């Protein structure tokens, strides 16, 4: 079972400036929701933003450790507006 802290560490390892919040949606350790804020998302489409996150957690997705990952991605400016 993979922990939310491990998922967060994987994302921050792949996206150095990311601010990440990970929630285990089912308590089973394989369905997560991640909110990721990064300046690297600026100028990128939502699909491109999600691809950056998926790349960071690819090993866990490929191995089946993460079965589902719901994403919310935004730039710091977008995060400030939604706060």
MMTF fields as JSON, N, C-alpha, C and O atoms, coordinates in Angstrom:
{
  "mmtfVersion": "1.0.0",
  "mmtfProducer": "UNKNOWN",
  "numBonds": 331,
  "numAtoms": 332,
  "numGroups": 83,
  "numChains": 1,
  "numModels": 1,
  "chainsPerModel": [1],
  "groupsPerChain": [83],
  "chainIdList": ["A"],
  "bondAtomList": [4, 2, 8, 6, 12, 10, 16, 14, 20, 18, 24, 22, 28, 26, 32, 30, 36, 34, 40, 38, 44, 42, 48, 46, 52, 50, 56, 54, 60, 58, 64, 62, 68, 66, 72, 70, 76, 74, 80, 78, 84, 82, 88, 86, 92, 90, 96, 94, 100, 98, 104, 102, 108, 106, 112, 110, 116, 114, 120, 118, 124, 122, 128, 126, 132, 130, 136, 134, 140, 138, 144, 142, 148, 146, 152, 150, 156, 154, 160, 158, 164, 162, 168, 166, 172, 170, 176, 174, 180, 178, 184, 182, 188, 186, 192, 190, 196, 194, 200, 198, 204, 202, 208, 206, 212, 210, 216, 214, 220, 218, 224, 222, 228, 226, 232, 230, 236, 234, 240, 238, 244, 242, 248, 246, 252, 250, 256, 254, 260, 258, 264, 262, 268, 266, 272, 270, 276, 274, 280, 278, 284, 282, 288, 286, 292, 290, 296, 294, 300, 298, 304, 302, 308, 306, 312, 310, 316, 314, 320, 318, 324, 322, 328, 326],
  "bondOrderList": [1, 1, 1, 1, 1, 1, 1, 1, 1, 1, 1, 1, 1, 1, 1, 1, 1, 1, 1, 1, 1, 1, 1, 1, 1, 1, 1, 1, 1, 1, 1, 1, 1, 1, 1, 1, 1, 1, 1, 1, 1, 1, 1, 1, 1, 1, 1, 1, 1, 1, 1, 1, 1, 1, 1, 1, 1, 1, 1, 1, 1, 1, 1, 1, 1, 1, 1, 1, 1, 1, 1, 1, 1, 1, 1, 1, 1, 1, 1, 1, 1, 1],
  "groupList": [{"groupName": "UNK", "atomNameList": ["N", "CA", "C", "O"], "elementList": ["N", "C", "C", "O"], "formalChargeList": [0, 0, 0, 0], "bondAtomList": [1, 0, 2, 1, 3, 2], "bondOrderList": [1, 1, 2], "singleLetterCode": "X", "chemCompType": "L-PEPTIDE LINKING"}],
  "groupTypeList": [0, 0, 0, 0, 0, 0, 0, 0, 0, 0, 0, 0, 0, 0, 0, 0, 0, 0, 0, 0, 0, 0, 0, 0, 0, 0, 0, 0, 0, 0, 0, 0, 0, 0, 0, 0, 0, 0, 0, 0, 0, 0, 0, 0, 0, 0, 0, 0, 0, 0, 0, 0, 0, 0, 0, 0, 0, 0, 0, 0, 0, 0, 0, 0, 0, 0, 0, 0, 0, 0, 0, 0, 0, 0, 0, 0, 0, 0, 0, 0, 0, 0, 0],
  "groupIdList": [1, 2, 3, 4, 5, 6, 7, 8, 9, 10, 11, 12, 13, 14, 15, 16, 17, 18, 19, 20, 21, 22, 23, 24, 25, 26, 27, 28, 29, 30, 31, 32, 33, 34, 35, 36, 37, 38, 39, 40, 41, 42, 43, 44, 45, 46, 47, 48, 49, 50, 51, 52, 53, 54, 55, 56, 57, 58, 59, 60, 61, 62, 63, 64, 65, 66, 67, 68, 69, 70, 71, 72, 73, 74, 75, 76, 77, 78, 79, 80, 81, 82, 83],
  "secStructList": [7, 7, 7, 2, 2, 2, 2, 2, 2, 2, 2, 2, 2, 2, 1, 6, 6, 7, 3, 3, 3, 3, 3, 3, 1, 1, 1, 1, 1, 1, 3, 3, 3, 3, 3, 3, 3, 7, 4, 4, 4, 6, 6, 7, 7, 2, 2, 2, 2, 2, 2, 2, 2, 2, 2, 2, 6, 2, 2, 2, 2, 2, 2, 6, 1, 7, 1, 3, 3, 3, 3, 3, 3, 3, 7, 2, 2, 2, 2, 2, 2, 2, 7],
  "xCoordList": [0.848, 0.0, 0.887, 1.874, 0.531, 1.265, 0.535, -0.695, 1.274, 0.659, 0.501, 1.184, -0.392, -0.515, 0.82, 1.137, 1.597, 2.9, 3.85, 4.639, 3.778, 4.623, 4.215, 5.071, 2.917, 2.428, 2.881, 3.344, 2.743, 3.18, 4.668, 5.078, 5.474, 6.919, 7.257, 8.172, 6.53, 6.773, 6.479, 7.226, 5.385, 5.006, 6.019, 6.435, 6.419, 7.387, 8.772, 9.54, 9.093, 10.364, 10.347, 11.372, 9.175, 9.052, 8.762, 9.084, 8.157, 7.813, 8.338, 7.64, 9.567, 10.314, 9.606, 9.693, 8.913, 8.301, 6.867, 6.192, 6.399, 4.99, 4.629, 5.383, 3.46, 2.791, 1.704, 0.861, 1.711, 0.863, 0.068, 0.595, -1.205, -2.052, -2.647, -3.298, -2.419, -2.918, -3.882, -3.602, -5.017, -6.044, -6.31, -6.472, -6.356, -6.746, -8.277, -8.922, -8.844, -10.295, -11.09, -12.239, -10.496, -11.249, -10.703, -11.355, -9.511, -8.869, -8.153, -7.56, -8.206, -7.587, -6.163, -5.503, -5.68, -4.308, -4.057, -2.914, -5.097, -4.85, -5.712, -5.561, -6.609, -7.434, -7.155, -7.459, -6.575, -6.146, -6.699, -7.086, -6.715, -7.001, -5.807, -5.38, -5.265, -4.118, -4.43, -4.894, -4.166, -4.222, -2.774, -2.005, -2.409, -1.019, -0.954, -1.61, -0.153, 0.04, 1.507, 2.411, 1.733, 3.1, 3.174, 2.277, 4.246, 4.512, 4.772, 4.581, 5.207, 5.482, 4.221, 4.319, 3.048, 1.797, 1.433, 0.551, 2.097, 1.781, 1.938, 2.957, 0.91, 0.944, 0.667, 0.673, 0.426, 0.15, -1.348, -2.049, -1.82, -3.215, -3.42, -2.456, -4.664, -4.983, -4.417, -3.888, -4.528, -3.993, -2.479, -1.953, -1.777, -0.328, 0.054, 1.046, -0.736, -0.486, -0.623, 0.224, -1.684, -1.918, -0.839, -0.437, -0.371, 0.697, 1.967, 2.669, 2.27, 3.44, 3.304, 4.265, 2.107, 1.884, 1.93, 2.561, 1.271, 1.281, 2.701, 3.041, 3.527, 4.927, 5.637, 6.446, 5.331, 5.982, 5.585, 6.378, 4.38, 3.899, 3.795, 3.16, 4.408, 4.262, 4.61, 3.911, 5.663, 6.075, 4.967, 4.667, 4.362, 3.299, 2.037, 1.319, 1.766, 0.608, 0.843, -0.043, 2.03, 2.345, 2.345, 1.962, 2.77, 2.845, 1.499, 1.34, 0.529, -0.777, -0.886, -1.937, 0.19, 0.121, -0.92, -1.622, -1.004, -2.059, -3.017, -2.643, -4.249, -5.26, -5.962, -6.261, -6.226, -6.92, -6.329, -6.021, -6.175, -5.637, -6.448, -6.341, -7.254, -8.019, -7.126, -6.529, -7.034, -6.132, -6.857, -7.839, -6.348, -6.702, -5.368, -4.604, -5.085, -3.817, -4.071, -5.061, -3.146, -3.279, -1.948, -1.056, -1.838, -0.673, -0.86, -1.974, 0.199, 0.055, -0.956, -1.678, -0.988, -1.927, -3.376, -4.245, -3.619, -4.953, -5.336, -6.489, -4.392, -4.658, -5.016, -5.914, -4.32, -4.596, -5.993, -6.674, -6.423, -7.747, -8.855, -9.946, -8.581, -9.616, -9.663, -10.573, -8.691, -8.634, -9.658, -9.745],
  "yCoordList": [-1.187, 0.0, 1.242, 1.315, 2.188, 3.447, 4.507, 4.519, 5.375, 6.379, 7.711, 7.96, 8.566, 9.901, 10.659, 11.387, 10.492, 11.17, 10.69, 11.474, 9.41, 8.871, 9.44, 9.803, 9.522, 10.109, 11.569, 12.023, 12.291, 13.687, 13.795, 14.664, 12.94, 12.969, 12.662, 13.263, 11.737, 11.407, 12.613, 12.904, 13.306, 14.461, 15.586, 16.204, 15.861, 16.947, 16.594, 17.487, 15.32, 14.914, 15.185, 15.524, 15.031, 15.238, 16.676, 17.097, 17.427, 18.83, 19.602, 19.761, 20.075, 20.575, 21.679, 21.703, 22.588, 23.715, 23.437, 24.331, 22.209, 21.883, 21.954, 21.529, 22.503, 22.425, 21.382, 21.521, 20.344, 19.184, 18.817, 18.819, 18.503, 17.944, 16.66, 16.675, 15.555, 14.265, 13.7, 13.699, 13.22, 12.621, 11.199, 10.955, 10.263, 8.89, 8.869, 9.065, 8.635, 8.746, 7.602, 7.794, 6.416, 5.256, 4.633, 3.782, 5.051, 4.439, 3.144, 2.51, 2.752, 1.5, 1.643, 0.644, 2.877, 3.093, 2.966, 2.761, 3.081, 3.016, 3.976, 4.039, 4.723, 5.73, 7.076, 7.276, 7.988, 9.266, 10.454, 10.362, 11.565, 12.873, 13.742, 13.811, 14.405, 15.287, 16.675, 16.835, 17.67, 19.062, 19.507, 19.454, 19.946, 20.285, 21.709, 22.048, 22.533, 23.919, 24.076, 23.772, 24.551, 24.708, 25.806, 25.954, 26.564, 27.575, 26.906, 27.523, 25.645, 24.921, 24.703, 24.374, 24.88, 24.699, 25.924, 25.844, 27.046, 28.283, 28.067, 27.56, 28.46, 28.36, 26.963, 26.761, 26.005, 24.644, 24.359, 24.909, 23.497, 23.076, 22.175, 21.693, 21.954, 21.07, 19.669, 19.04, 19.186, 17.866, 17.838, 16.875, 18.878, 18.938, 19.002, 18.404, 19.729, 19.799, 18.414, 17.994, 17.72, 16.39, 15.411, 14.53, 15.566, 14.69, 14.851, 13.871, 16.073, 16.293, 15.534, 14.935, 15.563, 14.862, 13.35, 12.629, 12.871, 11.428, 10.92, 9.813, 11.724, 11.341, 11.156, 10.242, 12.027, 11.964, 10.719, 10.214, 10.222, 9.043, 7.797, 6.814, 7.839, 6.777, 5.395, 4.427, 5.283, 3.99, 3.37, 2.183, 4.179, 3.675, 3.346, 2.404, 4.115, 3.814, 2.521, 1.669, 2.379, 1.205, -0.072, -1.131, 0.017, -1.166, -1.514, -2.586, -0.604, -0.832, -0.372, -0.534, 0.201, 0.717, 1.826, 1.946, 2.636, 3.645, 3.167, 3.017, 2.93, 2.474, 3.655, 3.616, 4.709, 5.881, 7.131, 7.159, 8.163, 9.438, 10.576, 10.867, 11.207, 12.377, 13.589, 13.749, 14.438, 15.578, 16.907, 17.057, 17.86, 19.265, 19.987, 19.988, 20.601, 21.288, 22.762, 23.134, 23.598, 25.037, 25.731, 25.195, 26.921, 27.759, 28.446, 28.471, 28.999, 29.726, 30.893, 31.18, 31.545, 32.64, 32.139, 32.76, 31.016, 30.43, 29.979, 30.126, 29.441, 29.0, 30.197, 30.107, 31.306, 32.51, 33.043, 33.531, 32.952, 33.44, 32.557, 33.044, 31.25, 30.345, 30.243, 29.627, 30.844, 30.768, 31.688, 31.747],
  "zCoordList": [0.0, 0.0, 0.0, 0.733, -0.811, -0.923, -0.085, -0.039, 0.561, 1.429, 0.705, -0.288, 1.193, 0.606, 0.636, -0.304, 1.706, 1.8, 0.709, 0.182, 0.369, -0.694, -2.043, -2.849, -2.294, -3.547, -3.631, -4.677, -2.53, -2.497, -2.794, -3.563, -2.205, -2.435, -3.887, -4.45, -4.495, -5.906, -6.797, -7.731, -6.498, -7.311, -7.127, -8.107, -5.896, -5.677, -6.225, -6.583, -6.293, -6.908, -8.413, -9.004, -9.022, -10.457, -10.851, -11.962, -9.947, -10.199, -8.989, -7.988, -9.098, -7.937, -7.15, -5.922, -7.827, -7.114, -6.672, -6.162, -6.862, -6.613, -5.134, -4.258, -4.898, -3.598, -3.787, -4.673, -2.968, -3.215, -1.967, -0.854, -2.173, -1.128, -1.695, -2.739, -1.002, -1.467, -0.434, 0.765, -0.916, -0.067, -0.536, -1.732, 0.402, 0.102, 0.07, 1.099, -1.087, -1.256, -0.644, -0.245, -0.563, -0.103, 1.173, 1.778, 1.584, 2.74, 2.398, 3.27, 1.145, 0.712, 0.213, -0.076, 0.108, -0.31, -1.794, -2.201, -2.628, -4.071, -4.894, -6.114, -4.251, -4.928, -4.26, -3.084, -5.027, -4.455, -5.224, -6.389, -4.517, -5.116, -4.788, -3.635, -5.796, -5.588, -6.126, -7.255, -5.296, -5.714, -5.851, -4.891, -7.05, -7.327, -7.865, -8.85, -7.202, -7.619, -8.028, -7.25, -9.252, -9.737, -10.788, -11.617, -10.739, -11.76, -13.113, -14.161, -13.086, -14.334, -15.172, -16.354, -14.579, -15.309, -16.151, -17.006, -15.922, -16.648, -18.152, -18.619, -18.896, -20.348, -20.89, -22.104, -20.013, -20.451, -20.362, -19.513, -21.246, -21.201, -19.989, -19.393, -19.634, -18.517, -18.763, -17.846, -19.992, -20.337, -20.126, -19.567, -20.566, -20.388, -18.908, -18.492, -18.119, -16.682, -16.052, -15.264, -16.405, -15.852, -16.303, -15.543, -17.543, -18.033, -17.199, -16.95, -16.765, -15.909, -14.592, -14.109, -14.018, -12.753, -12.976, -12.203, -14.017, -14.293, -14.52, -14.102, -15.181, -15.399, -14.06, -13.899, -13.104, -11.792, -11.007, -10.212, -11.215, -10.467, -11.35, -10.968, -12.505, -13.491, -12.94, -13.238, -12.152, -11.622, -10.779, -10.91, -9.913, -9.042, -9.839, -9.503, -10.887, -11.738, -12.513, -12.593, -13.078, -13.898, -13.07, -13.566, -11.818, -10.96, -10.33, -9.746, -10.451, -9.861, -8.418, -7.798, -7.869, -6.498, -6.391, -5.387, -7.451, -7.547, -8.625, -9.788, -8.224, -9.18, -9.835, -11.029, -9.06, -9.582, -8.951, -7.76, -9.771, -9.298, -9.907, -11.098, -9.076, -9.515, -9.305, -8.241, -10.316, -10.244, -10.336, -11.063, -9.583, -9.742, -9.818, -8.853, -10.962, -11.16, -11.439, -12.069, -10.95, -11.182, -10.94, -10.282, -11.481, -11.221, -9.868, -9.345, -9.297, -8.049, -8.146, -7.192, -9.301, -9.497, -9.466, -8.854, -10.129, -10.114, -8.703, -8.297, -7.969, -6.6, -5.715, -4.877, -5.902, -5.098, -5.394, -4.493, -6.647, -7.027, -6.468, -6.17, -6.322, -5.856, -4.332, -3.776, -3.664, -2.19, -1.541, -0.314]
}
